[in-house]
Amino acid sequence: MDTDIQRCFRSKTVFLTGATGFLGKVVIEKLLRTTEVKRIYVLIRPKRGVEITDRVITWSKDAVFELLLKSKPEALQRVCPIAGDCLDFDLGISENDRRLLASEVQIVIHGAATVRFNEPLHTALAINTRATQLMIQLAKEMRQLQAFVHISTAFSNCVIYNIKENFYPEHLNCSADKVLAMAELVSDELLDNMEQALLGSFPNTYTYTKALAEDVILKEAVGLPLCIFRPAVIIAAHKEPISGWIDNMYGPMAILFGVARGVLRIATIDHHAEASLVPVDYCANLTLACTWKTIDEGSGMEAQETPVIYQLAPIEQNKITHGEFIRHALDGRTNCPLTKMIWYPFIHCITVPWLFPLAAFFYHTLPAYFFDLALCLSGRKPRLVKVYQKIHKTLGILGPFACKSWRFDMRNTDRLRQLMSEEDRRIYYFDMARLNWKAYFLQALCGMRQFLGNEPPTPESIARGKKLIRRLKLLHHILQAVLCLVALLALWSVVRILV
């Protein structure tokens, strides 16, 4: 017998943007595996020389769909690509496809976004803000629309540190409609030059344009059965579809991978600051759950003054600090080490801004020059110095989020979970109180090794990794001893001179 959420999606037609992204793939997989959804239209950007249908066909080889295809081999046939591009003024959707969507779609899940913190303002504005406005306009044409879920971010209002499930238009220097109107009048270059003035207290174009998107919804989505989902930083899967699955190196997982490779050794991270992390499967489940709630409320949603907002982040009773996050990661380095490391994995965290460039020179840049010199002498192309330049730039962008703590109110999310049946809570789990962080990060490290490091989870491969890490650990301690000896000799020489 179907659960409430399964019944909600049975025979429904869904339109999903952001389908090729990290969360989008997990949402599609969960929908197809646990419900009898009729069809999923996905907006896919055309690529030169590659048909959009071919991009969906390649999913059959993606590990994220392996569990689904074992139980439902024909499941991906229910996924129908729609050519489009969120950068375009009309979303790049043809008139025929637009009429198709308007006549068939009952559920919209808008998850398309650029998550690069340093994206040029004109690009971030087009994808994150204007595309949301265009999606709302399209939704108003959908004659059977029952739910519109906008996937935002818990950091869309990161200029404050205690964030409730409310709208915060007062933090914008200029309203979304004015910014969008101005963007049509000026060149991309001029708009980018205005970034500092427009952003105000926002740390980057990502959070700013996501805040603008929420302002668009507040003012233009009146009458639509719409809700907003704000996840914190999305990281590897906890349970489904594969424990530890991840396909990108953004944010915390990039730091973990850099440490695991022995590349990243110093970073601007406050051990005591709270890490706002949520597994991707929890986010996919809450996306489907708040869709069900929006449909269940039906016409009652139209009577509400503003859309309901659902936030997902670690709760106070089961929070995790950046220090604990790093310790869990380092504790697991000997269980599933990579077979390709340049040094023994370790990391030192500092919070003094002026100290980082000095420490980075000795921990990163100087060793990189020696490493590249060795590559040159062996006839290979030097690369590590350039890698560290990119790493330092990325750390500078992530710094504000690794040294501060935010608190997120989740009353609507908690109320939603309480309204779900016991079976729905089991299938579509997102209870952050039950997450064992230590066990989770052990699984995440193994997933990172397999899906980012492209190393098989075989006993032979893990044995090679363990052998390498033992050798690198010995070299690491020998180097530490040599450096300490040199420092003592230098100190002794100075003392003798002074005496």
N, C-alpha and C positions, 0 to 999 in steps of 0.2 A: 504494500500500500504506500502511496506517495505521501511524503511529509508536506507540510504547508509550503515550504520553499520549493520543493520539487513540483508541487501542483501549480504553483505560481508561474513556473517557466514552461510547463507542459504545453506543447503546440504553439508556443510563442515565437515571434520573429524579433531578433535582437540586432541592433546596429551598434557596432563597437569601433571606436577609434583607439589608436595606440596598440593595435593588435600584435604588431611585431615587437613590441617592447617587453621588458621583463615581467611586469605585472599583467600585461595584456595576454600573454601566452598562458599564464597560469589560470586566469579567469576563463579563457576559452576551454582549456583542458578540463577544469572543474565543471563547467556548464555541460560539456558534452559527456563527461563520464558519469555525472550524478543526476542529470535531468534528461527529459525527453524534449528538449527545445527543438522547435521545428527547423529554424534556420538562423545562422549568424552571418550577417553582412559585416564585412570588415573593410575599413578604409585603408588602402595600401597605396603608397607613393610609387608611381611607375618608375622603373629604372631603364636606362638605355640598353636595349638588347635583351631585356629580361621581361617576359610576360608576367603580369600580376598573378595569373593562375599558377604559373610555375613556382612563384615564391611560396604559395600555400602548399603546393605539392611537396616541396622540400621539407616541410614540417614533419612529414612522415619519418624522416631520418633524425629528427631532433629528439634528444633524450627526454625532454619534458613531456612528450606525447607517447612515450613507450608504454606506460601503464594503461593509458586509454585505449591504444590500438590493440593491445592484447585482449581486452574484453569486448571492444567494439571496433573491429577492423575497418569498417566503412564510415566511421564517425566523422572524419574530416571532409566527407562529401557534403556535409551540412554547412560547411563554411564557404561562403560565396564572397569573393573579393570585389570591391568597388574601387575603381581607379580614382584617386584623389590626392590632394596635397594641402596640408594645413597652412602652408606658406602662401597659397594662392588666395586671391580676393574672393573667390566663390567656392573655396575648398577644392577646386579642381574637379568637381563632380559634374558629369554631363547632365543635360536636361532629362534624358531618358532615365538615367539612374536616380536622379532627384525625384522624378515622378514615381518610380518604383518604391523608393524608400518612403515617400509620403503616403503611399497607399497600403503598404504592408507592415511597416515597423510598429511594434507596440512598446518596445523597451530600448532606450538609448543609454549606452554607457560611454561617456566621453572621457577617455584616459590619455589621449594624445598630448604630448608635451615635450619640450626640450628641457632636459634636466641639467644641462651644463651651466654651472654658476657664472662662468665668464662669457656666456654667449653675447654677441653684440646686441644692443638694445632693440634695434629694428627687427632682428630675427626672433628674439624671445617674445617681443610684443605681438608679432604676427602669429606665431604658433600657439603661445599660451593664452593670449588675451583675445585677439581678433577672431581666431578660430572658434573660441568659446561663444563669442557673439554670433558668429555665423551658424554655429550648431544650434543655438537657441532659435534663430530665425527658421532654420530647417525644421526643428521640432514643432514649431507652431503650424507647419504645413501638414504634419503627420496626423491623419484623421483618426487613427486607432491608438494614439499614444497613451500609455498607462503609467510610465515611469521614465524619468530622466535622471541618471546618476552622474554627477560631475565629480571626477577624481581630482582633488586639489592637493594640498600638502599641509601638514601640521605647522610648517614654518612659513605659511603665507602671511602670518602676523608676528614674525619673530622679532619685531621692534619692541615687543613687550615680552615679559618672561612668565606671566601667568595667563595662559590663553584659554578662554572659555569657548563653548560651542556657539559662538555668536559671530556676527559680521562686525568688522572694524573699519568702516570707510573713513573715519576721522584720522587715520594714520597716513592717508595718501595726501601728498602735496597738491595733487590735481586729480579730478575724477576721471574714471576710465573713459567715458564718452569724449571728454575734452582731449585726452592724450591720443585716443584713436583718431579723432578728427584732425589733430595737429600732425599726426604721422602721415596722413594722406596729403598734406600740404607741403611738407618739407622733404628734402632728400634723406636717404638712409644715413649718409655721412653726417649731416647736420643733426639728425635725431640722436645719433650715437654720441655726438659732442655735447648734447644736452643731458647725458646720462646722470652725471653727478647732481645736477640741479633737480631732476625729476625724482631720482631715487630717494633723496633725503636721508632718512635713517636706515633704509633697507640696505643690507650688506652686498647684494648682488642682483643682477637682472632677473634671475630665476624667481626668487621670492617676491620681488616687486611685481613682475608680470602675473604671477599667480594671485597676488592680492588684487590686482586690477581685474582679473577674470572673475573673482568673487564679487567685485563691485558691479561688473556687468550683469551678473546673475541677480544680484539684489534689485537692480533697477529695471531689467528687461525680461526677467523670467516670470513675471506676475501672471498667474493663471495656469502655469504649467505644473504638472505633478512632479516636482523636482526636489532632490536632496543633494547634499554635498558630503563627500567622504574625504576626510583629511588624515592620511596616514603619516606617521613619523618617517624616519629614514628606513627604507625598505631593504632588507638583507636576505640572505639565502633561505630557502625553504626549510621548515622544521620537520614536517612529516610527509607532505604530498607536493607534487606527484612523486618526487624522489627526495629523500632526506639529504639536505645539503646542496640541492641544485641551485646553481646561479649561472648567469650568462654574461655578466658585465663586471667591470672593475671600477665602479663608482664608490666614493666615500669610504666607509669603514672596511669594506672587503678589499679595496685597493691597498689600504694600509696593511691589512693582514697578509695579502699576497706579497707585498714588497718586503715585509719582515720575513716571511717564509722563504723567500728567495735569497735572503741575506743581503739585500740591496738597501732597504730602509733601516737605518740604525738610530736616527735622531728625529724627533718631531715635536711640534708645539702642541702639546696635549696636557690638559690639567687632569691629573689622576682623580681628583675629587669631584669633577664635574660629571653630571649625570648624562649617560648616553641614551638618546631617544631612538631606539632601534625596534623594528617590528619585522617578523618573518613574512616573506611574500605570500605564503599560503594563508596566513591569518588575514592579510589584506584582501586577497581574492574572496575569501569566505565572507568577510564583512561587506564587500561590494555586492555580493548576491543577496545577503541578508537585508541590507538596507533597500535594495530593489524590491524585495518582497514586502517590506514594511510600507514603502511608498505606494505600491499597488493596493495593499490591504486597506490602507486608509482611504483610498479611492477619492471620491468627491470631497471628502473632508479636508484633503490636502489643499484644495483650492481656497478653502475658507481661511487658511492660515495666512498671516501677514507676510511672513518670511519663510523660506525653505528651511527644513530641518538640517542640522549639521551633525555629522558623526565623526568623532576623532578617535584615533587609535594610537596609543603610545604605552610604554611601560607604566604600570601603576606604582603608587608610593610603596605598597607592601612588597613589591617584587621588582624594585628598580635595580639598575645596574650602572655603575660608574665607569668612566673610561679606564680607570685603573684596573677594575675587575675584568673588564673586557679584554685588556691586554694580558692580564695574568692568565685568564682562561685560554687565550690563544697560545701563550708561551708554554703553558702546561701541556698542551696537546702537540707541541712541535716534534716530540720524540715518538708519538704514536703513528703519525702518517706523514713523515717528512718527504719533501720533494726530492727527486733524483737529480735535479739541476739547481744547485745553490752555488753562489760565489763566495759565501762566508757563513759562519755559524749564526743562526737567527737570534737576534736580540734587539732591543730597542730602549733608548733612554728618552724620557719625556722632559721637556723644559717649558716653563711658562713665562720666562723673561724674554721679551721680544728682541732686545738688542743682543742677547747672548746667542740666539739661534744662528745668525750668519757665521759667527766665530766657530761654534760647535760643528756646524754643517761643513765648514771648510776641512776640519780635521777628521770628521767621521765619514764624509761623503766625497767632497771634491778632491782632496789630496790623494786618497786611495784610488779614486777614479783615474787620475792622471797616470799613476803607476800601472793600473790595469790596462788602460788604453795603450800605454807604451809597450807593454808586453804583447798586446794584440798586433801593434805595428811591427814589432820585431819578428813576429811569427807569420807576417804577411797577410794578416786579417785587418778588416776595417775597424778603427776605433769607434766606440759608441757610448761608453759609460758616462763620459762627461756631459754629453747632450741629454742622456737619460736623467741625470741628476738635476740639470737645469729645469726640465719639465716637472720633476718631482718637487723641487723647491717652490716652483710656481703654484703647483696644486696644493701644497701644504699651506701656502700663504692664503689661498682662497678658502680652504677648509678651516683654517685657524680659529675664526670666531665661533664656529660650531663645536670645536673640540675643547674650548676653554670656558664655556658657559653652560648653565643649566636652565631648562625650561620645564614648566609644569603645565600639563594639559588636562583640562576638565573633560570627563568622559561620561557624563550623566546620561546623555541620549544613547550612547553606545551600550552602557550598562543596562538601561531600560529595555533596549532592543533585545539584548541577550536573554533577559528575564522573560520576555514575551514569547521567545522561541520555544518550541516543544523540545523535550529531552532528546529526541532523535535528531532534530535539526541542529541542536547544540553539539551533538556528537559528530555529525557529518560536516557541518559548517562552523567549525570551532574557531574562536578568536579570543578566548579568555587568557589575557596576559598574566593573570595570577597563577596559572598552572604551568607556565613555562619554566623549565629547569635550565637556567642559563649555562651552567657548566657543561651539562650533557649536550645542550644545543650547540655550543661552540666546538665541541669535539666532532660532532657530525658535520658542522659547517666547514671545518678545516679539511675533513676528508672530501667533502664535496668540492671545495675550492681546488684541492689537489687534482681531482678528476676532471672537473669541467672547465677550470681556468688554466690549470697546468697541463691539461691533456695527458695525464699520466694514469694508466689503468690501475684499478683498485685490487690488483693481484698480489698475493703474498710475495712473489719474486720481486715485483717493483717496489713494494714497501720495504723489503729486506735490503735492496740496493740503497734506498733512501736512508735507512737506519745506519748502514755501514758508512755512508758519506757523512752523515751528521756527526757520528762518533769521531771521524777523522778531523772534521772541521772544528769540533769542540776542542780537541787536543791542540790543534794549531792556534785556536783562539786563546787558550790559556797560556800557551808558550809565548805568544805575542804580548799578552798582558804582563807576563813575568819579565820579558825583555824590556818593555816600556817602563815598568816600575824600576828595574835595575838602572836603566839610563837616567831616569828622573833622580834616583838616589845618588848616582855618581855626579850628576850635575849639581845637586844640592850640596854634596860633600865638597865639590870644587869651589862653590861659592863660599861656603863656610870657611874653608882653608884660606881663601883670598882675604876674606874679611878679618880673620884672626891674624 
